[in-house]
């Protein structure tokens, strides 16, 4: 009987409940947040953390804790949509490049190299400058940035799968190309892509915050961790919690999802299973 190595489940056991908690809080922000994130109360402007306002108030008297919760909703939406765009485009390009090879491989991967050579934040700023400033455009821009990484990974895994005996048997049986791709190749590349998607999700949250910080993502008064940190810069002396609270929320979210990705790698990597 095969012995199960329970140590490899440690990171997932620790991080999965926290990931679920973050997702639940973000998805039910309207019910979890104690205050309306847009409500202005000039009588409590720049008030420090208290029993009523757990993380204080901002320069307009809005509850910082409530805005952080709604900001989580924005960050998770951008992260999920951006990863789906990058994953879909990357898998399509990577599988086609590896399966057909030759000129198709050269053309597709050289184009991916051109996109990949740009720094991520610079490419995001260029795309946002052309698309316009909105949450939807931020999702699209970040998703385009992720396509080359997913394409490279998919191509490498597909080339490994192509050397396996079961794929040679499928070719000998005369299965058409689309059936080989969808029935034989894609199921065998989903594991590593899932791990890469969790890491890309964390990076998407960081990029969205960076774009909002620069004024290219979520626009005020829409709550976003990036624009909250940016606004708090002007009040860092008298009200440091305006920037500190969303910064800690951003750090915690990215840290937990990275731990979850490492845990999935420990479970799905056959070499580690050995």
Order of alpha helices (4+ residues) and beta strands (2+ residues): alpha-alpha-alpha-alpha-alpha-alpha-alpha-alpha-alpha-alpha-alpha
